[in-house]
Every structure is written in structure tokens, then in C-alpha cells.
Amino acid sequence: MHSKYLRIVAKVSHSRFEPFRARYTQMLQRDFLVLRHFSILRRVDWPCKALILLLAVVPTTGCLFRTRPVEDQYSKAPLLESSQQGLIDSVNRQADILKTLKATVDIDSSVGGRKKGHYTDYTEIRGYVLARKPGELHMTGLMPFVRTTAFDMVSDGKAFKLWIPPKNKFVTGQDQVVSETSDQPIENIRPQDIYAALLIRHIAPDEEIAVLENGYETLHDVKGHRELQEDYELTVIQKEGNDWRLGRKIIFGRTDLKPHRQIIYSKGGKVATDAKYAEYKDYEGVSYPSRIEILRPQEEFDITLNMLKVEINTPLKDDQFVLEQPAGAVVVNLDQPQSSLALPPR
């Protein structure tokens, strides 16, 4: 059979047909090999036939794979280097420096997500924040335009009080108590969540273990295109009794080596708070973010604090962290059973 094909090729001998002869020679040789494969296939089992056919087809068709361009773009910004201990030291230095915080802020808030099935954005309001270590916080929000009190909230680090004048409601309870019964983000706010985001606490060597990971954070360029930039991620394992659990993760930008994000986990390992830090500015010699977004995914609310004025380590008095129960307010004690939460006005 092979000689028959070669005789046919030999007839095309004229020089001007030389390119065509070479081309047809290759085609006939390929056809011969295919026929030879089929003659072999008659003598083998079906699994072997399938494998032989696959090996014969793949090199010529290329239909079993597809080449795609790289979609992720990577930042070309110059990056700074640090070590695990260097990042731990920077967190602890900042924690040592910040004793008190006094700020005038604009507060953006929204509520909603998968559980509620929708999102609700609230009008931006003016607010004031006082924070003093080891755990005190006083935060006030004003109604738009009229600037009357929308809410007033204080905490001593253990228990909190929340006064909501538009609802004539006064809420009290332990800092750790969680309420998901309201669609209003104000009623779901807990002072310790704000405090933990405002003042990143120490990484204590006796109670915590920090492990460094090299990762990426997603940024957007001036045209809004997504780009990836290397970051440092410090995962902090926290001691709890005789056990250890995931406590938090602090993510540092590689262009400034400052915290860009802090993820705080609940005892069950879920994300309790996701705080994002942006636009660091110098306030009286201390670098501090001018925008802090605090997301609480379990309660499905989001609060962003845009810093208008910041004072670092200004002396704060004890009476600045006091909130008295207004006469006639409806009292809601979250430490009591649900059936007895609301008390009638006095």
C-alpha cells in the first residue's frame, strides 16, 4: 500500500509542481500512518483504541486546551520590606502612643445583606467620638440639618448605655451582648466594636502568637481598574484558658507598612468585625487614618467614620464618659429576658 502511494507521487515530477509534490507527500504519508493505526486498532481492546486515537488527534487539533491572557493586573508601586517582629513592634508602638482620642466625624451607615435581603443607606450625620484607654468610649451622633441628638452612647469597657431620643429609648447591657432584632444600625452598635476598631490593641507575647503571611490586597487604579498589590498579613492566635483560638488578623500595606485592615473573629471563628483604614494623616506627630470603615457582618451593618478633626492624647475627664438615664425614657435592658426588656416610662 505504501509503494502505491509513492508511485502516485512520482508522477508529479515536473519542477514547477515541486512545492505541491512535497505538500501531497506529507499528506499521503500522514494518511498512511492513520490507516496503519487503524490496522493496529483491529488487534487491540477498546480502551487501548480510545487511548491511541486520543494521542493521534491531540497534537493536530489542539481542541483540548485554551490559552487565556492574565486578567489580574499587579501594582507597580515600590514596596517596603519588614519582618514579623518588625510589624509586631510597630503595632505595639502605636498602641503605646495612643492613650486618648478625641474626634469630630461624619458618620455614614448602612444596614442589610443576605439575611435581610436588601440594603438601606442612611443619611450622613455629624458625630463626636471620645476614647480613653483601657476601654472607655463616648460617641454622639446628631440629626441632619437640625443637629439635635440622634443617639448618645457610652461604655466603661464592661457595660454600655445607649440613649436614642427620637425613639425615647434608653438601652443598657453588657458590652458583649448582641442584638439583631432591629433594622436600625444605631440600636445594634456596641461601643466595644467601635473602640476595638479605633484603637488597635497590643499584641501581647504572653497571651498571643502572631504569624506572618505574605498575601495580596485588591486595590483600584485611577481609572477604576482592579489591581493586586502585595501585603503583609499578621494572623494573631489568642490564648483562651488552656486552648488557643483565632483572635484577629492585621493586614499591612506594603507602600507604607501601616495597618490597612483589621479582622476580629468571634469565639466560634466567624468574622465579628472587619475594620478598614485609609488615608493616613499626621495628627500632632502621630500617623492616624482619616477614614475608618467598621463592618459587622453578623448583624449586617456598616459604619464609616470620616475624620474631620482629630486630637491625640488630649486629657479627658471622667464625667465625659457618663450618661444619665433621661426621665420618662423607655428602658430596654438587654441583660434581662426578652419578655421584660421594655419598661414603661416613669
Secondary structure, DSSP 4 states (H G I P E B T S, - for coil): -HHHHHHHHHT---GGGHHHHHHHHHHHHHHHHHHHHHHHHTTS-HHHHHHHHHHHHHHHH-TT--------EE--S------HHHHHHHHHHHHHH-SEEEEEEEEEEEEEETTTTEEEEEEEEEEEEEEETTTEEEEEEE-TTT--EEEEEEE-SSEEEEEEGGGTEEEEEETT----S-S-HHHH--HHHHHHHHSPPP--TTTEEEEEEEEEEEEE-TTS-EEEEEEEEEEEEEEETTEEEEEEEEEEETTT--EEEEEEE-TTS-EEEEEEEEEEEEETTEEEEEEEEEEETTTTEEEEEEEEEEEES----GGGG--PPPTTPEEEETTS-GGG-EE---
